[in-house]
């Protein structure tokens, strides 16, 4: 039975959902027939181009592509699917609908993965729920590079600033402009979904202790050479946690709840609102960094791909899906 993974990414919402869906597709493809339907522009698609990944311009086109694969298991990583989509999928012969995000728009999956362990209750009568940090996807390369023994940081020197592939918050510009200390060395990432106009402007801001890296080929290497990550709370946050790199995040829009919740669980440094974030970085204490890093490292252990695969294979092994 074919597995379809459907995700969307752009400059407005970022590309984290595309990245984790691609990691899942790559992992599952070793043993199963998997197709990705990725809604993104041609430039973003270059990052995920693969014979098993179909690019789509919009939801209407995606549904047309998905119709070609009857009797499939459908995995949704859209942030705003609605009831019309789930109804269409069922009408077109999808056997099982699995979802990785919220259902506030009326989407009706059979199974939902809530990829965090934050302190709230998700109640539903008709949906099978798997909840916990053990389901948040980080890639195999991250897991391979995970530290065997976590060594405390003795001195904070090198800070990596990365607000995802798109930085929809426009915080990259803010930090490039506001940094004025000689205390730290900063590496600022310019992601693949960021416009050329934005990149040109940011690169024009030249300071001795800032270097810019445009669309880096090896983000893992950059993380491992850093003492602290500054981000929005998306996928790279989990990658840093899994690798054993202290993470901090600035509150923004729909990720504000995530950042606050991480902070309450002592997994990251909550830098709070953008107007306070830079000063909060300058005031950081090493003990605080090491304590949050150790706690997060123990929680985000890189087992998600295996855990999700095991659940999917339980579904695939049921007789009703083999008739």
C-alpha positions as CSV (number, residue, x, y, z in Angstrom):
1,X,0.0,0.0,0.0
2,X,1.3,3.4,-0.9
3,X,1.9,6.1,1.7
4,X,1.4,9.7,0.7
5,X,3.0,12.6,2.7
6,X,1.4,16.0,2.0
7,X,3.1,19.2,3.3
8,X,3.4,22.9,2.5
9,X,6.0,25.5,2.9
10,X,6.7,29.1,1.8
11,X,8.1,32.4,2.9
12,X,5.0,33.2,5.0
13,X,4.8,30.0,7.1
14,X,8.4,28.7,6.8
15,X,9.5,25.3,5.5
16,X,9.9,23.3,8.7
17,X,6.9,21.1,7.8
18,X,8.4,20.3,4.4
19,X,11.8,19.4,6.0
20,X,10.4,17.0,8.6
21,X,8.0,15.4,6.0
22,X,11.1,14.9,3.8
23,X,12.9,13.2,6.6
24,X,10.0,10.9,7.2
25,X,9.7,10.2,3.5
26,X,13.4,9.3,3.3
27,X,13.2,7.0,6.3
28,X,10.0,5.2,5.3
29,X,11.1,4.8,1.7
30,X,13.7,2.2,2.8
31,X,10.9,-0.3,3.3
32,X,7.7,1.1,1.9
33,X,6.3,2.8,-1.2
34,X,6.1,6.5,-0.3
35,X,5.2,9.5,-2.4
36,X,5.5,13.1,-1.2
37,X,3.2,15.9,-2.4
38,X,5.0,19.2,-1.5
39,X,3.2,22.5,-2.0
40,X,6.0,25.0,-2.6
41,X,7.6,27.2,-5.2
42,X,10.3,25.9,-7.6
43,X,13.1,27.5,-5.6
44,X,12.1,25.9,-2.3
45,X,11.6,22.6,-4.1
46,X,15.3,22.4,-5.1
47,X,16.0,21.6,-1.4
48,X,13.7,18.5,-1.6
49,X,13.9,17.5,-5.2
50,X,13.5,13.7,-5.4
51,X,11.9,11.2,-7.8
52,X,9.4,10.4,-5.0
53,X,8.5,14.0,-4.3
54,X,5.9,15.7,-6.5
55,X,5.8,19.5,-6.5
56,X,2.4,21.2,-6.3
57,X,1.5,24.9,-6.7
58,X,-1.6,24.8,-4.5
59,X,-4.1,22.6,-2.6
60,X,-6.4,22.0,-5.6
61,X,-3.5,20.6,-7.6
62,X,-2.3,18.5,-4.7
63,X,-5.7,16.9,-4.3
64,X,-5.6,16.0,-8.1
65,X,-2.3,14.4,-7.6
66,X,-3.4,12.4,-4.5
67,X,-6.4,11.1,-6.4
68,X,-4.0,9.1,-8.6
69,X,-3.1,6.9,-5.6
70,X,-6.2,4.9,-4.5
71,X,-6.2,2.7,-1.3
72,X,-3.4,4.7,0.2
73,X,-2.5,5.9,3.7
74,X,-2.4,9.7,3.7
75,X,-0.2,11.7,6.1
76,X,-1.0,15.4,6.4
77,X,1.5,18.0,7.5
78,X,-0.5,21.1,6.5
79,X,-1.1,23.6,9.2
80,X,-4.7,24.5,8.2
81,X,-6.5,21.5,6.6
82,X,-10.3,21.5,6.8
83,X,-13.2,19.1,6.7
84,X,-13.7,19.5,3.0
85,X,-10.2,18.1,2.5
86,X,-10.7,15.1,4.7
87,X,-14.1,14.4,3.1
88,X,-12.5,14.5,-0.4
89,X,-9.8,12.2,0.6
90,X,-12.2,9.6,2.0
91,X,-14.4,9.9,-1.0
92,X,-11.4,9.3,-3.3
93,X,-10.5,6.0,-1.5
94,X,-7.9,7.0,1.1
95,X,-7.9,4.2,3.6
96,X,-6.4,6.0,6.6
97,X,-5.8,9.7,7.3
98,X,-3.0,10.7,9.7
99,X,-2.3,14.2,10.8
100,X,0.7,16.0,12.4
101,X,-1.0,19.3,13.4
102,X,-4.1,20.8,15.0
103,X,-7.7,20.2,13.8
104,X,-9.2,23.6,14.6
105,X,-10.3,24.0,11.0
106,X,-12.5,20.9,11.1
107,X,-10.1,18.4,9.6
108,X,-11.2,14.8,10.5
109,X,-8.2,12.4,10.6
110,X,-8.3,8.9,11.9
111,X,-5.0,9.4,13.8
112,X,-3.3,12.5,15.1
113,X,0.3,12.9,16.2
114,X,0.8,15.7,18.7
115,X,4.6,16.0,18.6
116,X,5.2,17.6,22.0
117,X,4.7,16.9,25.7
118,X,3.4,20.2,26.7
119,X,0.9,20.4,29.6
120,X,-2.5,20.5,27.9
121,X,-5.2,17.9,27.3
122,X,-6.3,16.9,23.8
123,X,-9.6,15.2,24.0
124,X,-11.5,13.6,21.1
125,X,-13.8,10.6,20.9
126,X,-13.2,9.5,17.3
127,X,-9.5,10.1,16.7
128,X,-6.6,7.9,17.9
129,X,-4.0,10.2,19.5
130,X,-0.3,9.8,20.0
131,X,1.2,12.6,22.0
132,X,4.8,13.3,23.2
133,X,8.2,14.6,22.3
134,X,9.0,11.0,21.2
135,X,7.1,11.7,18.0
136,X,8.8,15.0,17.0
137,X,10.8,14.2,13.9
138,X,14.5,15.0,13.6
139,X,16.5,13.6,10.7
140,X,18.8,10.6,10.7
141,X,21.9,12.7,10.2
142,X,21.1,14.6,13.3
143,X,20.7,11.4,15.3
144,X,24.0,10.0,13.9
145,X,25.7,13.2,15.1
146,X,24.1,13.2,18.6
147,X,26.6,13.5,21.4
148,X,27.2,10.3,23.3
149,X,28.2,12.2,26.4
150,X,27.0,15.8,27.0
151,X,29.8,18.1,28.1
152,X,28.9,21.4,29.8
153,X,29.8,24.6,28.0
154,X,32.5,26.5,29.9
155,X,32.2,29.8,28.1
156,X,29.6,31.3,25.7
157,X,31.4,32.5,22.6
158,X,29.8,31.5,19.4
159,X,26.1,32.1,18.7
160,X,24.2,30.7,15.8
161,X,21.1,32.8,14.7
162,X,18.7,30.9,12.5
163,X,15.0,31.7,12.2
164,X,14.3,28.8,9.8
165,X,14.3,28.5,6.0
166,X,12.1,31.6,5.6
167,X,12.2,33.7,8.7
168,X,8.6,34.8,8.4
169,X,9.0,37.0,11.5
170,X,11.8,39.1,9.8
171,X,13.9,38.7,13.0
172,X,17.1,38.2,10.9
173,X,17.1,41.8,9.9
174,X,16.4,42.9,13.4
175,X,19.4,41.1,14.9
176,X,21.7,42.1,12.1
177,X,20.8,45.7,12.8
178,X,20.8,45.7,16.6
179,X,23.9,43.6,17.5
180,X,26.5,46.0,18.8
181,X,28.5,44.0,21.4
182,X,32.0,42.7,21.1
183,X,31.2,39.9,23.6
184,X,30.2,37.2,21.2
185,X,30.8,35.9,17.6
186,X,27.5,35.6,15.6
187,X,26.8,33.4,12.6
188,X,23.5,34.4,10.9
189,X,21.8,32.0,8.6
190,X,20.0,33.2,5.4
191,X,17.5,30.4,4.6
192,X,16.5,29.0,1.1
193,X,13.0,30.5,1.3
194,X,14.2,34.0,2.0
195,X,13.9,36.4,-0.9
196,X,17.0,37.7,-2.7
197,X,16.0,41.3,-1.8
198,X,16.1,40.5,1.9
199,X,19.4,38.7,1.7
200,X,21.0,41.6,-0.2
201,X,19.9,44.0,2.5
202,X,21.0,41.8,5.4
203,X,24.4,41.2,3.9
204,X,24.9,44.9,3.5
205,X,24.9,45.2,7.3
206,X,28.6,44.6,8.0
207,X,30.0,44.1,11.5
208,X,33.3,42.6,12.7
209,X,31.7,39.8,14.8
210,X,28.9,38.8,12.3
211,X,29.3,36.4,9.5
212,X,26.4,35.5,7.1
213,X,25.9,32.0,5.6
214,X,23.5,31.8,2.7
215,X,21.6,28.5,2.5
216,X,24.2,26.4,4.3
217,X,24.8,22.9,3.1
218,X,25.5,21.5,6.5
219,X,23.4,23.0,9.3
220,X,24.4,20.1,11.7
221,X,28.1,21.2,11.4
222,X,27.1,24.8,12.2
223,X,25.1,23.7,15.2
224,X,27.9,21.5,16.6
225,X,30.3,24.4,16.3
226,X,28.1,26.8,18.2
227,X,27.5,27.4,21.9
228,X,24.0,28.6,21.6
229,X,21.2,28.6,19.0
230,X,18.8,31.6,18.7
231,X,15.6,30.7,16.7
232,X,11.8,30.8,16.6
233,X,11.0,27.4,18.2
234,X,10.6,25.3,15.0
235,X,12.4,22.2,13.7
236,X,15.9,23.5,14.2
237,X,15.2,23.9,17.9
238,X,14.6,20.1,18.2
239,X,17.7,19.4,16.2
240,X,19.8,21.5,18.6
241,X,18.2,19.7,21.6
242,X,18.9,16.3,20.1
243,X,22.5,17.2,19.3
244,X,23.1,18.6,22.7
245,X,23.4,22.3,21.8
246,X,21.8,24.9,24.1
247,X,18.7,26.5,22.4
248,X,17.0,29.8,22.9
249,X,14.0,31.3,21.1
250,X,12.2,34.5,20.5
251,X,8.4,34.6,20.8
252,X,6.5,35.1,17.5
253,X,3.0,34.6,16.3
254,X,1.8,31.0,16.3
255,X,5.1,29.8,17.8
256,X,4.8,32.0,20.9
257,X,3.0,29.2,22.8
258,X,5.7,26.7,21.8
259,X,8.5,29.0,23.0
260,X,6.7,29.7,26.3
261,X,5.9,26.1,26.9
262,X,9.5,25.0,26.2
263,X,10.7,27.6,28.7
264,X,8.2,26.3,31.3
265,X,9.6,22.8,30.8
266,X,13.2,24.1,31.1
267,X,14.1,22.9,27.7
268,X,15.2,26.2,26.1
269,X,16.0,29.8,27.1
270,X,12.8,31.8,26.5
271,X,14.1,35.1,25.2
272,X,10.6,36.5,25.4
273,X,9.5,39.3,23.0
274,X,11.7,40.6,20.2
275,X,12.3,44.0,21.9
276,X,13.8,42.2,24.9
277,X,15.6,39.3,23.2
278,X,19.0,40.8,22.5
279,X,19.5,42.2,26.0
280,X,18.4,38.8,27.4
281,X,21.1,37.1,25.3
282,X,23.7,39.5,26.7
283,X,22.6,38.6,30.3
284,X,22.6,34.8,29.9
285,X,24.3,32.7,32.6
286,X,26.3,29.6,31.7
287,X,24.7,27.5,34.4
288,X,21.2,28.3,33.0
289,X,22.3,27.3,29.5
290,X,23.8,24.0,30.6
291,X,20.8,23.0,32.8
292,X,18.3,23.6,30.0
293,X,20.5,21.9,27.4
294,X,20.9,18.8,29.6
295,X,17.2,18.6,30.2
296,X,16.2,18.9,26.6
297,X,18.9,16.4,25.5
298,X,17.4,13.8,27.7
299,X,13.9,14.4,26.4
300,X,14.5,14.8,22.6
301,X,16.3,11.6,22.0
302,X,15.9,11.2,18.2
303,X,13.6,8.1,18.3
304,X,10.6,9.7,16.5
305,X,11.2,8.3,13.0
306,X,11.4,4.8,14.4
307,X,8.3,5.4,16.7
308,X,6.2,6.7,13.9
309,X,7.3,3.9,11.5
310,X,6.3,1.3,14.1
311,X,2.8,2.7,14.4
312,X,2.4,2.9,10.6
313,X,3.6,-0.7,10.2
314,X,1.0,-1.8,12.8
315,X,-1.6,-0.2,10.5
316,X,-0.2,-1.7,7.3
317,X,-0.1,-5.2,8.9
318,X,-3.8,-5.2,9.7
319,X,-5.7,-7.6,7.5
320,X,-8.1,-4.9,6.2
321,X,-5.2,-3.1,4.5
322,X,-3.9,-6.2,2.8
323,X,-7.0,-7.5,1.2
